[in-house]
Amino acid sequence: MAEPKLDWKMLMLPATLFLTRKINFKDTGDTEEINAQGAQNILWAQQGFIAVVVLMATLYFYLYTRINAQKDKEEKIWVPPKAKPQLPFGMGPPAEPDKAEDYEETTYLGYEIKLLRESAWALAFSAGISLFMSFKYKVHVSLLMQSLSMPVNALDMPLFKKYILGSKTKAGARVYNEEKTKPTAEFLRRKLALAKEIGAASEKKTVPAAASSSSSSSSSSSSSTSSAPSSSSAPSSSSAPSSSSSRDALKPDEPRVQELADIDE
């Protein structure tokens, strides 16, 4: 069983709250100097937040132009439903596998415009709420939090990875986990079983590597205590198979990966 991974973005909220406690966001202090410093910090926070919003809006407009300029925008695809939220650190029941009837039939253009529209609405909503809380109720913490979270969340956008980072899809997985043909229940069952098999095989590959390193260290220690003729001939006959077997154990499972990539064909 794979160990749960800690998402570093979960630490952004407490870190930002700790940072805001060190910044003076009050313009009603005891002295004029404190009031001036607080007002200046508020102005910087508001200007910085507006600059981030403008930057994000520019990014979305650029993604819009790239989406409409792609060659395969009218190609028909089937995309799986969005993953349901789960508890952190691997707690809670495992996610249910996707069903064939849950896949959405669409095109690259339609699906990517949908994703971009959702991101644009989320940007407008976050910007409106944060600015309203800042100007109306003098709550400026959200300005700093959103200024940091917006660019970080953009790095996880599939559209950003595809059109900005130029991420290439790996064998067996596409940008949106889409399928080029209408999936069936048997197809999804085979794909899930094959993905689990490849994942289990990749986890087991670390065991032979550790075993080979420990065996090589033990063989070197034993060869140092042996006689000179045996030490000159033993390593040449025993180390070569172990190194070749470790290399074979660390090789990726090319046929199974290719089968997963071409399972729908």
QUIRA-V134418 format. One record per residue. N is the residue number from 1. RES is the residue in one small letter. PSI is psi in whole degrees, 0 to 359 (* if undefined). OMEGA is omega in degrees with one decimal (* if undefined). Layout:
[[N;RES;PSI;OMEGA] [N;RES;PSI;OMEGA]]
This chain:
[[1;m;130;-177.7] [2;a;141;179.5] [3;e;143;179.2] [4;p;141;-178.1] [5;k;143;178.7] [6;l;122;177.9] [7;d;119;-176.4] [8;w;339;179.5] [9;k;341;176.8] [10;m;340;179.8] [11;l;353;-177.3] [12;m;319;-177.6] [13;l;306;178.2] [14;p;326;178.5] [15;a;321;179.0] [16;t;320;177.7] [17;l;322;177.4] [18;f;323;-179.7] [19;l;321;-178.5] [20;t;336;177.5] [21;r;339;-180.0] [22;k;354;-177.8] [23;i;136;179.1] [24;n;110;177.4] [25;f;26;-178.6] [26;k;130;177.6] [27;d;20;178.7] [28;t;51;-179.2] [29;g;192;-176.3] [30;d;331;-177.2] [31;t;163;179.6] [32;e;328;179.4] [33;e;318;177.7] [34;i;319;178.7] [35;n;318;-179.6] [36;a;319;179.2] [37;q;319;178.0] [38;g;318;178.4] [39;a;322;178.6] [40;q;319;177.8] [41;n;320;178.0] [42;i;316;179.5] [43;l;317;178.5] [44;w;319;-179.9] [45;a;319;179.4] [46;q;317;178.8] [47;q;318;178.2] [48;g;320;179.0] [49;f;317;178.7] [50;i;323;177.9] [51;a;320;177.8] [52;v;319;178.9] [53;v;317;178.1] [54;v;320;178.2] [55;l;317;179.4] [56;m;320;177.9] [57;a;321;176.3] [58;t;320;177.2] [59;l;316;-180.0] [60;y;323;177.3] [61;f;321;177.3] [62;y;318;177.2] [63;l;325;178.2] [64;y;317;178.2] [65;t;323;179.2] [66;r;323;179.2] [67;i;316;-178.8] [68;n;344;-178.9] [69;a;353;-177.7] [70;q;152;-174.1] [71;k;325;-175.4] [72;d;32;-174.6] [73;k;338;-179.7] [74;e;7;179.0] [75;e;136;-177.4] [76;k;135;179.6] [77;i;165;174.8] [78;w;120;-176.3] [79;v;143;179.8] [80;p;164;177.3] [81;p;163;179.3] [82;k;143;179.6] [83;a;138;179.1] [84;k;145;179.9] [85;p;141;-179.4] [86;q;164;177.9] [87;l;147;-179.8] [88;p;165;176.7] [89;f;27;175.8] [90;g;12;179.3] [91;m;160;179.7] [92;g;174;-179.3] [93;p;154;178.1] [94;p;157;-179.0] [95;a;142;178.7] [96;e;143;179.0] [97;p;152;179.4] [98;d;147;177.1] [99;k;155;-176.9] [100;a;324;-178.4] [101;e;348;179.4] [102;d;348;-179.8] [103;y;140;-179.1] [104;e;127;176.8] [105;e;123;-176.8] [106;t;193;175.0] [107;t;167;177.4] [108;y;319;-179.6] [109;l;311;-178.1] [110;g;318;-177.2] [111;y;319;-178.4] [112;e;325;173.9] [113;i;324;176.8] [114;k;315;178.1] [115;l;319;-179.9] [116;l;323;178.9] [117;r;319;177.8] [118;e;319;179.0] [119;s;322;179.6] [120;a;319;177.5] [121;w;320;177.8] [122;a;322;177.2] [123;l;314;-179.0] [124;a;320;-179.5] [125;f;314;-179.9] [126;s;319;179.5] [127;a;317;-179.3] [128;g;315;-179.3] [129;i;316;-177.4] [130;s;316;179.1] [131;l;324;177.9] [132;f;316;179.2] [133;m;329;-178.7] [134;s;312;-176.1] [135;f;327;-174.7] [136;k;313;-173.0] [137;y;7;177.1] [138;k;33;176.0] [139;v;109;-171.5] [140;h;2;-178.2] [141;v;320;-176.9] [142;s;334;178.3] [143;l;314;-179.6] [144;l;320;-179.4] [145;m;314;-179.4] [146;q;328;178.5] [147;s;331;178.2] [148;l;321;-174.1] [149;s;328;-178.4] [150;m;307;178.3] [151;p;325;-180.0] [152;v;317;178.4] [153;n;331;178.1] [154;a;332;179.2] [155;l;335;-179.9] [156;d;357;179.6] [157;m;131;175.5] [158;p;324;178.7] [159;l;321;178.4] [160;f;318;-179.7] [161;k;326;-176.5] [162;k;313;-170.8] [163;y;339;-179.8] [164;i;307;-179.0] [165;l;342;-179.2] [166;g;36;-178.3] [167;s;133;176.4] [168;k;140;-179.0] [169;t;141;177.5] [170;k;167;179.5] [171;a;128;177.7] [172;g;356;-179.5] [173;a;135;178.5] [174;r;181;-172.9] [175;v;315;-177.9] [176;y;17;-174.0] [177;n;34;-177.4] [178;e;162;175.6] [179;e;145;-179.0] [180;k;346;175.4] [181;t;159;-178.0] [182;k;121;-176.8] [183;p;151;175.3] [184;t;169;-179.6] [185;a;321;179.3] [186;e;320;177.9] [187;f;314;179.8] [188;l;325;178.5] [189;r;316;179.3] [190;r;320;-179.3] [191;k;318;178.9] [192;l;317;179.6] [193;a;319;-179.6] [194;l;322;177.9] [195;a;320;177.4] [196;k;321;-179.8] [197;e;318;179.2] [198;i;320;178.5] [199;g;320;177.8] [200;a;323;179.4] [201;a;323;179.8] [202;s;327;178.0] [203;e;327;-178.3] [204;k;345;-177.3] [205;k;340;178.9] [206;t;337;-179.1] [207;v;312;176.8] [208;p;326;179.1] [209;a;317;178.9] [210;a;322;179.5] [211;a;320;179.7] [212;s;324;178.4] [213;s;320;179.0] [214;s;322;179.4] [215;s;324;178.7] [216;s;323;178.5] [217;s;321;178.8] [218;s;323;179.1] [219;s;325;178.3] [220;s;323;178.8] [221;s;322;178.9] [222;s;327;-179.9] [223;s;332;178.9] [224;s;334;180.0] [225;t;351;-178.9] [226;s;177;-179.1] [227;s;168;-176.8] [228;a;314;-179.9] [229;p;319;-178.0] [230;s;326;179.9] [231;s;333;-179.3] [232;s;339;-177.7] [233;s;331;-175.3] [234;a;313;-177.6] [235;p;325;-177.5] [236;s;334;-177.9] [237;s;339;-175.5] [238;s;328;-175.5] [239;s;329;-177.5] [240;a;313;178.6] [241;p;322;-178.0] [242;s;321;179.2] [243;s;321;179.3] [244;s;323;179.1] [245;s;324;177.6] [246;s;322;177.2] [247;r;320;178.4] [248;d;325;-179.1] [249;a;330;-178.4] [250;l;352;179.0] [251;k;142;175.7] [252;p;153;-177.3] [253;d;78;-172.7] [254;e;314;-178.5] [255;p;321;-178.4] [256;r;323;177.1] [257;v;319;178.6] [258;q;324;177.3] [259;e;323;176.4] [260;l;325;179.6] [261;a;326;-174.5] [262;d;22;-174.7] [263;i;331;-179.6] [264;d;359;178.5] [265;e;*;*]]
